[in-house]
Amino acid sequence: MIIIEIKFSFDQREYGGVAAAVVFLLFLPFYVVFVEEYRVWKDNKSSSSSSSSSLSLAQNSAPAGPEMSISREEIVCKWNQNVFNPPEIGEDHTILQALFSAEMLTLFLTTMCGLGGTLSMMDNLGQIGTSLGYSLDSIATFVSLTSIWIFLGEVLAGTISEILIKRYKCPRPLMFTITLLLSCLGYLLIAFNVRNGLYLASIIIGFCFGAQWPLLFSVVSEIFGLKHYSTLYNISAMANPSGLYLLNVKVTGFFYDREAMRQLRALGHERKAGEQLSCNGGECYRLSFLIITGVTVFGALVSIVLVLRTRKFYRSDIYKRFTKREVASLTEESVMEITDMDAGVGLTGKC
């Protein structure tokens, strides 16, 4: 729409039509949600009668077990064993099992380094263009290019990583490593103020930022399972504001203000209260983006650890547990587990 608006002029009625089309597209995914929820509700309704009859039959036939008393020390012991002994990669983790795992730590550090750097660049894109001497039209082009390539990164990253998994059994975190190393090229173009390099940098960093989000979705669901997916995803996504604060406020903002103050004093002026600092030249962001490049390289090295730890898992059939046969067997096991617990014999191993 941005490109079309540059080429053509719109009146109020045409803007209304465009807005209506955009709103329709935004709400169109709700159709998928409604259809899926209706299908699940229909399946549950048809299977509820059969499962309830099986459960009542099992309860009536199960022998009454002896009452079991579990001490507080045993509960704490089992809790510690469960937390610090997580299941295999790909199985459903509890929230605490995932939090204390090496996979979550490496994923959190990788996300903080990767998304923190890309967001710092995009947050300061207009100010970077002004400092490096680009025109306002060029800065508007940077914003458009970044938005377009964020979308393309989201689409291509998921597609390419899926191809690598199916054909070559490459771990999905390896794609995360590639995007981190690729984004370093964009940071260096800004740091050394390459002629017209901000055009290419906005494309590279926009693509890498768009690619990292869907990879984060997939990696969390595949490594830790889907049982607590929403909570674990939001925990890992906390690396986003953490990295943005450290790299944008404490690094980029600090060195920009320091260079702007140096230039102001070189002109023989003093900063007035409330006056906004303005910095010109490649020195404004050189040190900042060199530091961001180093942090991103560190994040790539950390992500290699995650690649090595998940290599065995991705060489197997990672979608096996989602087949209809597995779902059916899990449903039967859940019914039997509930039956055993009600009968008094399912307390062993439970915390």
N, C-alpha and C positions, 0 to 999 in steps of 0.2 A: 504493500500500500504506500509506503514511503516513496518507492521508486515511481509508482504510477502518479502520485501527487506532484512529483517534480515535473513530469512530462505533460500532465493534463490539469486543467482547472476544474474545480468542483463547486457546485452551488449547494445551498442548504439541503435541498431535496436529495441530491446525490450523496451527500454526506450521511443523511439519514438512512438511505438504502445500504450504504457500505457498513454503517454501524449495526444495522439489523442483521446483515449477513455475518458479521464478525461475532455478534452475540449468539446467533444460531449455531455457528461452528463451535463456540466455546461450550455451549450446553449440550451439544450432540453426544459427547461421551456418556452423559447420563442415561441415554437410551440403552447402552451396553450394560450399565449397572442395573437398571430396572429389569431387563430381560434375564440377566444372570440371577438376580435375586429371586425372581419369579420361578425360574427353573429349579433353584435350590429349595425354595419353599415347597414346590410341588413334589420334589423327590423326597423331602423329609416327611411330608404328609402321608405319602404312600408307604414309606418304610416304618413309620412310627408304630403302626398297629402290630406289624410282625416282630419288631424289636421288643416292644413291651410284653408281648405274649411269651417270647423266648426268655426274657428276663424274669418274669414271674414264675415260669416253669423251673428255671435254674435255681431260684431262691427257695422254692418249695422242696426241691430234691437235694439241696446242699445240706450237709450235716452241720449242726451247730458246733462251732469251734469253741475252745476254751477262751476265757477272757484273758487278754494280754495287757500287762501294765508296762509302760515304757517310761523310764526315768528321764529326768531333764538332761543328765549327762549323756545318755544315749542319743537323745534328740540332737544335742549340740554336736556330738561326734558324727552322726549321720549327715547333719547339715554341712559340716566342714568337709566331709568326704565328698558330698555332692558338688559343693562349690569348686573345690580345687581338683576335682577329678571329672572334667567335662567329658561328654561323649565324643565319639569320632566326628571329625569334620564332616559337615553335611547333615548330621542328625540334629534334632531339635535341642537347643541349649536353653537352660533357664537364663534369666536376666543376669544373675550373679555369676553363673558359669561363663557367660560370654564376656562380662566385664573384667573378670580376672584372667582371661585367656591371653596368650601371646598374640593371637590373631587380631583381637580387638585393639590391643596396644599398637601394633604395627599399622593397622588400618587407620586408627585415629591420627597417628603421627603423619602418615602419608597424606591423608586428607587435609590436615592442617597446613602442611607445607604446600601442597598443590593448589587447593582452592584459595588459601590465603594469599598466595602470590598473584594468581589470575584476577581475583577480586580487587586487589590493591591496584593493579594496572587499570582495570575498567573503572574503578571509582575515581581515579585521577586522570582519566583519559583526556578530558577537556583541558585540564591544567597542564598536562604534559605537552599537548599540541601547542598551547599558547607559549609555554616556555621554550619550545624548540622552534618557534617562529612560523608555525603553520597558520593558514588563514581560517576564518570561521567556517567557510564552506568545506574546507578540507576536514575540519574537526567533525562537522556534521556527517561527512562521508565515513569517517572512522567509526562513529557510533552505528551507522547503518550496517557497515561491513561486520562489525562485531556482533550485532544482533543476528544477522543472517547466518554467520558462521557458528554461532552458538547453537542454532537450530540444526544446522548440518552436522555439527559434532555430535549432538544427541542422537541423531538418526544413524550416522555412519559408525559410531563407536559400538553401539549395540549389535549392529549387523556384522561388522568385521570381527568383533570378539566372538560372536556365535559361530562364525565360519571357522575361526582358528580353533575353537573348542571341538567342533564336530569333525573337522578334517585332520587336524594336527595335534589334538589333545593338549593345546597350550592353556595354561592357567589364565583365567580371566584377569587376575591382578597384573599379569604381564602387560596387558593393554594400558592399565593405569600407569605403569612404569614408562611406557613409550610416550604417553601424553605428557608426563612430567618432563622428560628429557626434551621433547619437542618444544614445550613452552619456554625452556631456557633459551632457545634461539630467539624468540620474540623479546625476552628480557634484555638480551645482549644487543639487539638492534636499537633498543631505547637507550641503554646505558652508554653506548658509543656514538649515539646520534648519527646513525648511518643515513645518508641522503635518501629521502623518501622512504626511510625504513619503517616509519610508523604505520604506513599503509599495510605492509606485510606483517608487522607485529600485531596489529589489530586483528588480522585474519587468523594468524597462528594462535594467539592467546584466546580469542573467542572460540575457535574450534576446540582447543584443549579444555576450556572451561565447560563447554557444552558436552564434551565427551566424558568428563569425570563424573557428572551427576548420575547418568544411568548406570555407569559401571559401579558406583557406590551402592545403588539400589540392588543390583544383581549380586554383588559380592556378599553383602550382608545376608541376603536371603539364602544364598547357596551354602555359605559357610556355617551359619548359625541356625538354619532352619526357619520355618515360617510361623512357629507357635507364638513367639514374642517378637515378630518381625518389626511391627510399628514402633515399639519401644526401643529396640536395639538400633533401628535406623535413625531415630531421633537422637539417640545418644551419640552415635558416630557422626551425625550431622552437626553436633555441637562443635566439632573441629572447625567448621566453617567460620563462625564469628570469632572463635579463638584465634585462628590464623589471621583473619582480617584485622583484628585489633593489634596483634603483635607486629605484623608486617606493614600495615597501613598507618597506624597511629604512631607506634614506637619507632619505626624505621623510616618509612617514606616521609611522613609529616615532620619528624624531627630533623632529618637532614635537609629537607626542603627549606624549613624555617631557618636553619643555621646558615645555609648558603644565601638565602634572601637577606638575612641580617648582615652578612659579610659584604654583599653587594651594596647594601644601603649605607653602611659605614664607609665603604670605599668612595662613595659619592659625597661624603661629608655630611650626611643627614642622620638624624636620630629618629627612632620610631616613636610616633605619637600614640597616646592611649587609644585603643580601639582601632588603630589603623591596620588594614589588611596587608600582609606581606606579599610582595611580588618578586618572582625570581625569573631570570632570563638566561638562556644558554643551556648547553648540554650538561654542565656541572650540577644543575639543580637536582637531577635524578640519577646521575651516574653511579654514585656510591650506593644509593638505595637499591637500584636494580642489580648491582653486582652482589649485594648481600642477599637479595631475593633469589638470584640465580644460585648462589651457594646453598641457601636453605632448600631450594627445590631439588638440587642434586642430592642433598642429604635425604630428602623425602623419597627420591627414586631408589637410593641405596636401601632404605628401610623397606620399601615395597618389594625389593628383590627377596628379602627375608620372607615376606608373605608368599611370594611366588614359590619359593622352595618348600615352605611348609604345606602348601596346598597342591603341590605338583602331583602327588599320589592320588589325591581326591579327584582332580580334573582328568586324570588318565582313565578313571573308571566311568561308568555310565551314571552321570550326575542326575539324570532325569528318571532313573529307574523307580524311585519311590513315588513318583507321580502317576504311575500307570494305574489302570483300573483295578488290576489284580492286587496291587499293593494297597490301594485305598480300601478295597473290600476286606482284605485281611486285617488291616488296622481297625476297621469298624468292628469286626468280630472280636478282636483282642480287647477293644475298649469295653464292649459289653461284658465279656468274661471277667475283666478286671473289676468292674463295678460289682458284678455278682460275687466275686471272691471277697471283696472288701465288706460287702453286706453280710456275708456268711461268717466273717471273723477270721478268715485265713489269708487275707490280702494285706496285712499290716507289715509283714516282713519286707524290709528294703524301702518302705515308704517313709517320707519325712514330712 
